[in-house]
Amino acid sequence: MPYHAFFAQDDWKVTPKLTVNAGIRYELDMGTYEKHDRLSFFDPSLPNPAASGQPGALRFLGSGQGREGRRNLFDNASGWGPRLGLAYQITPKTVVRAGAGIFYATIKAPGLNGANNGFTNSPSWSSGDNGVTPAFLWDQGFPAWQAPPFINPGFGAGFGVPWYGAAETGKLPNTASWNLALSRVLPNNFVIDATYTGSKGTHLASDRVNIMQIDPKYAYLGTLLNKPIDDPAVVALGFTPPFPNFKQLMGGNATLGQSLRPFPQYTGVTTGGMMNHSGNSTYHAMILKATKRFSGGMTLLASYTWSKLLTDADSSEPWIAGVVGAGNGAGSAQNQFNRKNEKSYGVLDLPQMFKLTGSYDLPFGPGRKMLTNGMLGRIIGGWNLSSFLFYQSGYPMGVTDTAYQNNLKAGNPRPNVLTNDWRAPTAGTNFDPSADSFYNIAAFQRRTNPAIDPFGNAPRFDGATRSFRTFRTNIAVAKAFEIREKMHADLRLDVFDLFNQKTWSNPTSDLSSNQFGVITNANGNRNMQLGLKFVF
């Protein structure tokens, strides 16, 4: 997948106090192709010969009979990314800066799973009586089998296929970003910065799309959706197979529900993950930063961020929404026909974060202010103390109810909620997992009738209910020992999580579990390491 980018930029000093930086970047992400044109793709409008002409079949890239005469799996994607920045010196010690730009990401389609449908074959043979007689004899060669390619639009019918839509996959994910910052120099080498920054993500990779969900208008059928298409109860309601050979093609999957899916000749048509670029996000943050430049043996850097992230596309990589933060929220939309309800706080939304790093050289020993000579100065001199303090808010929590089934082949079901405050009260001053539940079960209402209530109103993630905050303090003590010219030793002691401030793990968040709201673990343990290094 070749990628090209071209850019031009210029700095313009408009006045002695005003500098403008302007630039433009052009991104060109070439459509995927394979060296020998062994790629195929799903066309939702092409009649499928394996399903009596039902719309939805494969097309094959490359040249020759039955092929498309082109090589790219999806169209080339391109975009213009303008950038503009300025800096204005209000006073000799005060500067205001502003900037904005559009930035693009490359198209990702990891593995291109299924894009080689029709171009591979993995035959296997087995003994019909558990090895009493051989599957085949080596001296007679392999049994007859058909080598690919299989240039047949109906290939794969009865199974699942991916949908690499050119119009969708060929859109470059982009982020429009802007910021405004004010910097002020203070006495004693301190610099204070206050920054507002924001961004809007568009065409982001999203796995929320679920093309094959059954229309919610059929939710009233309940478990009847799981009955065979020729079941008397199904027939009595007037339902018929979507095409003549439906039962023959789909076998045990030839149910009423399958017949009502958009492409009933396939068990699945996947468009999520990195293949679909329908996601959006917004981010706003206020950042305060204080910096003490090195003087008197000391440096300090402190920063505080107050932010908010909203998105419907934070789970194209399953390890993000499925592992990080609340540990859930990945997968298809709860309701494909109402995807706006997937917008919520992002799984990585951390509204408050504070960091402090510092380093101090003790003022003793050669080259320092005190005890510059003598044995005592050599012993207590050359020491450095450093520290890193870290605090962050908890991640937004999400609750599911996996035992509830609306039979619509939809995403993970969520319950109804009666309030946005899902936390249960604690019996004592502090949370005790042996006595307290994280969730207030009265805040949720389980659904029992999919005909009346097929989808819950709970958000994917609730910003008002978050995992426990994290506090960490790390310190280091180090000393350099000069042994002789061109040889010295470095001694360093690191202490991680100095105060052993544990963070409770996430609770069980499946409402159908008898462990709902229970926390069984904690993160964070004090660790120390001592190192000695010789340099010569």
N, C-alpha and C positions, 0 to 999 in steps of 0.2 A: 504494500500500500504506500506508494511514493507520496512524499509530503514536501511542499516547497513554500517558502515565504520570502517576501521582498519588503524592504522598509527604507524609509528616508526620514531624517529628522534634522532639526536645526535649532540652535540656541540664539536668541536675539536679545541683546541688552538694549532695551528700549530707552531707558534712562539710567543714570547711575544707581537708582534705587530699585528699578523694575527690570526683571529678566523673564523672558517668555521662552518656553521650550515647546515646539510643535513637531509632530511627527505623524506619519501614516504608515500602516503596515498592511500588506496584502497576503492573505493566507490561501493556499491552494492544496486541498487534500484530495488526492486522486482516488477514484473508485477502485475497489479491490478487484484484482484479477488473478488468475492462476496460470502458471507457465504453460500448461497444456490444455487450458480452457475446460477443466473438469469441475465446473460449477453449475449449480441449478438454483432456481428460485421459485417461490410460490407466487402465482398470479391469481388473485381472488375472483377474477371475471372469466378466466379461461375454462371452458367446459371440460369436465373430467370424464374421459372415456370409461374409467373403471367404476364410475358412479352414475352411469346412464346420462351423462352430460350435465350433472350437477355443477354449478359454478365453483371454481377453485381447483387448480391443478398446477403441475410443475412446468416451467419453461427451462430450456437448457441453453447455456451460453456456448459460444464457439460457432464455427462454420460447418455446414453440411446438412444433410437431410434431418428435419425435425429440430433444428437448432436456430438460434436467434440472429446469428450473423454479427454479434457484438461480444466483447470480452468482459466488460466491467459488470460486477455484481450489482453495484448501485452507482448513481451519478456522481460526477466530480462535485465536491463541495468547496465553496470559496466564500470569502468575506473580506470587507475592508474594515480595518481597525484604526480609526483616528485617535490621536492622543494629544492632549494639551495640558501644559503645566505653567505655573507662574510663581514667582517669588518677589515679594515687595518688602523692602526694608522701611518700616515705619519710623523707627529710631535706630541709633547705632546698636542698641541692645534688643530690639524687638523686630521680628520678621513674621510675615504672614505668607503662607503657601497654600496653593490650591491646585488641584489636578483632576482630570477626568479622562476616561478612555474606554475603548471597547476591546476586549481580549477574547481570543478564540482558543478552543481546545481541539485537539485532533480527534478524528473519529476512531472509536475503538469497537471492535467486534471480536472479542477473545475466542479463539478457536474456530470461529465460523462453523459451529456445530450444525450439521445437517445440510450445509451448503454444497456438499458433494453427493447429495442423494442422486442415485442412478449411476454413479461412477465407482462404486465399491461393491464388493461381494465377499462375504466371509462364510463360505459353506462349512458345515460340520456334519459328521456322520457318527452314529452311535449304534451299539449293539442292541438289537431288539429284545434280547433275553438276558440282560445284565452280564454280558461277556461270555455266555456259553458258546455262542457263535460269533465270529468276528464281524465288526462293522464292514470291513472290506479286507481284501488280501493284497499285501504289498506287491506280490509278483503280477497282479492283474491291474495295478495302477489305481489311481483315484476313481471313484464312481463318476459318472457323467455330471458335469455342472456347467452352468452358463457363466461365461466371463463378462464383466462389464465392458462398455457402458450399456445402460438400459435407457435408451432415448424414448421414453414413453411418458406422456403427460400424466398418466394415471399411476405412475410409480409411487409407492408409499401410501396409497389409499388404504384406509383401515388402521393406519398408525398416525404418528404425529409428524408435523413438519414445522420448520422455522419460516418466518416471514421477514425477509430482508427487503422491505419496501424501499425502492429507490427514492421516493419522495420524502420518506421519513428518515431513513438511515443516512441519507446524504446531506442532512442539515448539520452544520458545524455548531456544536455547543458554544455559547458565547456568554460573556459576563460584561455588563456595563458597570464600571466602577468610578466612584468620585470621592474626593476628600477635601477637607478644609482644615488647615492647621495653623496654630499660633505658637511661636517660640519666643521665650524671654530669657535673657542671660541675667542671673542674679549674682550677688557677691559670693565670694569663696568658691568660685568655679562651679556653681550650680546652674543648670539649664532646665527650665520648665517648658513642657510641650503639652498643648491641649489640641486634640485632633478629633474631628468628626469624619467618619468614613461610612460609605454605603455602597451597596452593589445590587444588581438585578441580574439573576441568571435566567437564560432563555434557551430553549432547545436542549435542556440537560438530559443526560441519560436517565431513563426511568424504567423500572420493571413493574409499574403499576398497571400497565395495559393488560387486559384479559379479554382478547377478542372472542374467545369461545364461551364466555358466560351466557347462560340462558336468560332471556328477557324476563325481568322481574314480574311482568304481567302474568307469567305462568306459575308464580309462587303458590297460588291457591291450590295447585295440584298436589303439593306436598310430596309424600313418599311415592305417589303414583308415578312421579317422574323417573323413578328407578325401576319401574316395571318394564318388561319386554314390550316392544311396539305392538305385538300381536296378542297381548294379554286381553282377555275378555273385557275387563274394566276399562282398559284404554280404548279398545275398539268401540265400546258402548258410548264413549264421549265423542266419537266421530274422528279420532286421530288416525292418520294413515302414514305409511312409510314415506319419507321425502323423495325417494327414488325407488324404482322397481327392485333392484338387487340389494337394497339396504341391509336386510337381515343376513343375506349370504355374505356380504362384504364385511360387516361389522361383527358378526358372530355374537358372542356374549355381551358385546357393547351395544347391541341394537335395542336400546331402550327408548322410551318416550322422551326422556331428557336429551339423549343424544340426537334424536331426530329434530329437536327444536333448537339445536345449536346452529350458529351461522354457517358452519361448514360441517355438516353431519357425516361426511365421508372421512373425516379425520378425528382421531381421539384428542388431538390438540394442535393448535396453531400458535406458536410462541412468538411474541414480538417484544418481550421485555428485556431487561438488562441493558447492555451497551448498544443493543440494536435499535432501541426506540428513543427518540429525542423529543419527547413531549413534556419534559419536566420543567419546572420553574422554581425560583427561589428569590427571596429578598433578605438582605442583611443590613442592619444599621448598628453602629457602635460609636460610643464616645470613649476616647482613650486619653488618660492623663499619665504623663511620664515625667519623672524627675531624674536628672543625671548629675552626678558629681564627678567631674573630670579628675583625673589622677593628680593629687596634690597632697603633700604631707603624708604620703604613703597610703592614702585611702582613695578608693573608688566606690561609688554607689550607683545603682540603677534600680529605680522603683517604678512599677507601672500598674495601673488599674484600668480594667476594661469593663464597660457596661454595654451589653449588646443584646440583640434579638435576631434570631434566625427562624424564618418561616419557609417551608418548602413542601413539595409533594414528590420530591425526587431524591431522597437521601438513601436509597437502598438498591441502586443499580448494581453495586458490589455487595453481595449478600453478607460479607463479613462485617460490613459497617452496621446496618440496621439489625442484623441478626446477632451481633456479638457486642459491639461497642454500646455504651450508654445503658439504656433499659434492657437491651438484649432481645428486643422483639421489634415488630413493625416492618419486617421485610415481607416481600411477596406481593402478589396481585392486590389490586384495589378491592375493598370489601364489596363495592358495587361498581362495576365497569360503567354502568349507565348514569352514575352520579359521581364522577371522579373529583369534583370540586371538594367533596368531603374528605379527600385524602390530604388536603393542605392542613398543616398543623405546625407546631413547633418542630424544628428539626431534631433528629436524634442526637446531634452534637451541639445543640443549643446550650450554652453556658452563660447565663446572663451576667454573672459577676466573676471576675478573676483578678487576683492580686499576686504580683511577683516582686520579690526584693532580692537582689544579689549585691553582695558587698565583698570587698577585699581590703585588708589592712596589714601593712608591713609594720611590725613592732619597731619603735624608734631606737633600737639598741644595736650595737655592733658596728663593724667597719662600714663606712659610707652612710651611717645613720646619724641622728642628732646627738645620741647619748652613748657613752661607753664605747667610743670608737676604737680604743686601743685596749690591750691587755687580755688576759685569759678569760675574765668574766664576760667581757664584751663578745668574745668569740663563742662562749657557751650559750649565752642567752640572746645573742644577736642572730639576725638572719631568719627569724621566724615570721611566718605569714599566717594570718587567720582569714578564712573566707566562709561565707554562708550563703545559702539559698533558701528563702522562705516562699512557700507556695500555698495559695488558697483558691479554691474554685467552688462555684455552686454545684448542686447536683444536676443530673441529667433529667429531662422530662420523662415521666413514666407513661406507659401504655398498658392497657388491659385487654385481653382477648377472652373468648368463651368458646374453646375449640369443640366442646361437646355439642354445641348447637349446630344444627344442619338445616339450611334452607333448600338444599338439593338443587341449587342453581349453578353449581360448579364455579362459585365465586371465591374471593379471597378469604383470608382468615376472618371469621366473624367476631364482631365486637358487641359488648352488651349495651343496654341503655343505661344512661347515668342520670341521676337526680340532682347532682351538684358537681361543680368542678373541684371541690375540695374532697379528695379521696382519702386523706390521711385519717387514721384512727387515733383517738386520744391515747395518751400514755398513762399508765397507772401511777408512775412516780415522776420525779423531776426529769430523768433522762430515759430514753428509749431502752427497753430491755427485751431482747428477742425471746427470752424464755417466758415472758409474761405478756408482752404486747404484740399485737398484729400491726403490720405496716398499713394495711388498707382497712377502711371502714366499709364492711360488706353492705351496710345499709345505703351506701352511696350508689349501689348498682342494682339494676333490675334485670334478671334473666328473662330471656324471651323463650316462649314455648310454642307459639303458633306461627309458622312461617307464612301462612296465608294472610295473616293480619299484620305481622311485624317481621318482615324478612331480614331487615338490616338494623343494626343498633345505631344509636346516635352518639356513642362515645367517640371522641377524637382519637386519631392515631397516637398522639402524645399530648399529655396534659401539662401545660406549663405551670399550673398551680400546685401540682403534686410532683415532687422531684425526689430522686435518690438522695442519699445523705451527702453532705458537703465533705470536701477533702481538705485537710490541713497537713502540710508536711514541712519539716525543718531539717535541713541538711547542713552540716558544718565540715570544715576541713582545716587541719593544722599541718603546716609544712615547713621544712627547714632545709636549706642547702648548706652542706659542709664542704669547705674547700680542703682537699687533701694535699695537693701540690699543684703546681702549674699544669694546666690542661687536664686536670683530674678533679672531679668533685662527686659528692654523693647527695642524693635527694631523698629525704625521709618525708613520708606523707601519711597522715591518719585521716580517713574519711568516716564520718558517722552519718548514716542515712536514717531519716525519721528519728531524729534525736529524742523527741518526747514520746515516741511510741504511740502516735495518734492514729488509732485504727479507724477505718471507714467501714461501716456495715455494708455487706453485699446487697445486691438487689433481691427483693422478695419474689416469691412465685407469683406470677401475674396472670395466670390462667384461672378465670373465675370458676371453671368446672373442676378444678383440682381441690382435694381436701387439704392441701397445703397452701391454699390461697392466702397471700399476705404474710407467709412465714419466712423468716430470714434465718439461715442456718450457718452463715459464714461471715468472715470479716477480712478486709484487706489491709495490708500495712504491717510491717514488723521492723523493729530497729535492727539495722545491720551495720557492722563496722569492718573496715579493712585497713590493714597496715601494709605499706609498701616501701621498699628501699631500692633505689636505683643508682648504679654507678655509671658515671659518664667520663669517658677518657678518649 
